[in-house]
């Protein structure tokens, strides 16, 4: 896939040279971040002492823990929408 090169007229940075539509890297990056956050969420929640999530740390941890499932659902829905749109 060509990303930072001079592209011919009508070519997209997300279209490989063979002309077939390519993957959208931002979906893969978001999916990867969601996997890393899911691992972090389960690991920290399993190892955190009772009462260890009190205060500002607990608030930030709870916020990031709440982003994991919606990120997975968003990636799944966006991937499905892109697949339908290309057909």
C-alpha positions as a LaTeX table, in Angstrom:
\begin{tabular}{lrrr}
\hline
Residue & $x$ (\AA) & $y$ (\AA) & $z$ (\AA) \\
\hline
Unk1 & 0.00 & 0.00 & 0.00 \\
Unk2 & 1.32 & 3.44 & $-0.91$ \\
Unk3 & 0.87 & 6.05 & 1.80 \\
Unk4 & 3.45 & 8.85 & 1.52 \\
Unk5 & 4.23 & 8.94 & $-2.17$ \\
Unk6 & 3.07 & 10.94 & $-5.14$ \\
Unk7 & $-0.22$ & 9.43 & $-6.23$ \\
Unk8 & $-1.73$ & 9.51 & $-9.73$ \\
Unk9 & $-4.96$ & 11.42 & $-10.30$ \\
Unk10 & $-7.92$ & 9.80 & $-8.57$ \\
Unk11 & $-5.80$ & 7.47 & $-6.43$ \\
Unk12 & $-6.32$ & 7.30 & $-2.71$ \\
Unk13 & $-3.65$ & 6.77 & $-0.09$ \\
Unk14 & $-5.76$ & 3.85 & 1.11 \\
Unk15 & $-5.87$ & 2.12 & $-2.27$ \\
Unk16 & $-3.10$ & $-0.38$ & $-3.08$ \\
Unk17 & $-1.37$ & $-0.23$ & $-6.45$ \\
Unk18 & $-3.46$ & $-3.08$ & $-7.87$ \\
Unk19 & $-6.55$ & $-0.83$ & $-7.62$ \\
Unk20 & $-8.44$ & $-2.93$ & $-5.08$ \\
Unk21 & $-9.63$ & $-1.14$ & $-1.95$ \\
Unk22 & $-7.21$ & $-1.46$ & 0.94 \\
Unk23 & $-7.69$ & $-1.77$ & 4.65 \\
Unk24 & $-8.32$ & 1.29 & 6.74 \\
Unk25 & $-5.35$ & 1.41 & 9.13 \\
Unk26 & $-7.15$ & 3.52 & 11.73 \\
Unk27 & $-9.64$ & 0.69 & 12.34 \\
Unk28 & $-6.79$ & $-1.76$ & 12.93 \\
Unk29 & $-5.03$ & 0.72 & 15.25 \\
Unk30 & $-8.20$ & 1.28 & 17.28 \\
Unk31 & $-8.79$ & $-2.48$ & 17.46 \\
Unk32 & $-5.19$ & $-2.98$ & 18.66 \\
Unk33 & $-5.56$ & $-0.27$ & 21.31 \\
Unk34 & $-8.80$ & $-1.87$ & 22.47 \\
Unk35 & $-7.00$ & $-5.22$ & 22.85 \\
Unk36 & $-4.20$ & $-3.62$ & 24.87 \\
Unk37 & $-6.70$ & $-1.77$ & 27.06 \\
Unk38 & $-8.71$ & $-4.97$ & 27.55 \\
Unk39 & $-5.60$ & $-6.77$ & 28.77 \\
Unk40 & $-4.74$ & $-3.82$ & 31.04 \\
Unk41 & $-8.28$ & $-3.66$ & 32.40 \\
Unk42 & $-8.49$ & $-7.32$ & 33.32 \\
Unk43 & $-4.94$ & $-7.46$ & 34.71 \\
Unk44 & $-5.22$ & $-4.35$ & 36.88 \\
Unk45 & $-8.69$ & $-5.27$ & 38.12 \\
Unk46 & $-7.48$ & $-8.76$ & 39.08 \\
Unk47 & $-4.34$ & $-7.55$ & 40.85 \\
Unk48 & $-5.68$ & $-4.38$ & 42.47 \\
Unk49 & $-6.12$ & $-4.59$ & 46.21 \\
Unk50 & $-9.61$ & $-3.90$ & 47.58 \\
Unk51 & $-9.97$ & $-0.18$ & 48.05 \\
Unk52 & $-7.02$ & 0.47 & 45.74 \\
Unk53 & $-9.18$ & 2.18 & 43.16 \\
Unk54 & $-10.29$ & 4.98 & 45.46 \\
Unk55 & $-9.68$ & 8.61 & 44.63 \\
Unk56 & $-8.42$ & 10.12 & 41.38 \\
Unk57 & $-6.63$ & 6.93 & 40.25 \\
Unk58 & $-9.86$ & 4.96 & 40.56 \\
Unk59 & $-11.80$ & 7.54 & 38.59 \\
Unk60 & $-9.30$ & 7.49 & 35.72 \\
Unk61 & $-9.13$ & 3.69 & 35.80 \\
Unk62 & $-12.91$ & 3.38 & 35.70 \\
Unk63 & $-13.09$ & 5.83 & 32.79 \\
Unk64 & $-10.59$ & 3.86 & 30.68 \\
Unk65 & $-12.18$ & 0.56 & 31.67 \\
Unk66 & $-15.48$ & 1.91 & 30.36 \\
Unk67 & $-14.01$ & 2.69 & 26.94 \\
Unk68 & $-12.91$ & $-0.85$ & 26.09 \\
Unk69 & $-16.23$ & $-2.53$ & 25.26 \\
Unk70 & $-17.59$ & 0.43 & 23.24 \\
Unk71 & $-14.32$ & 0.53 & 21.27 \\
Unk72 & $-14.72$ & $-3.13$ & 20.31 \\
Unk73 & $-18.35$ & $-2.58$ & 19.31 \\
Unk74 & $-17.44$ & 0.53 & 17.32 \\
Unk75 & $-14.70$ & $-1.35$ & 15.44 \\
Unk76 & $-17.04$ & $-4.23$ & 14.67 \\
Unk77 & $-19.80$ & $-1.92$ & 13.46 \\
Unk78 & $-17.44$ & 0.23 & 11.41 \\
Unk79 & $-15.83$ & $-2.82$ & 9.81 \\
Unk80 & $-19.28$ & $-4.19$ & 8.95 \\
Unk81 & $-20.37$ & $-0.84$ & 7.50 \\
Unk82 & $-17.21$ & $-0.59$ & 5.38 \\
Unk83 & $-17.69$ & $-4.15$ & 4.11 \\
Unk84 & $-21.31$ & $-3.40$ & 3.14 \\
Unk85 & $-20.39$ & $-0.06$ & 1.58 \\
Unk86 & $-17.77$ & $-1.68$ & $-0.66$ \\
Unk87 & $-20.29$ & $-4.17$ & $-2.06$ \\
\hline
\end{tabular}
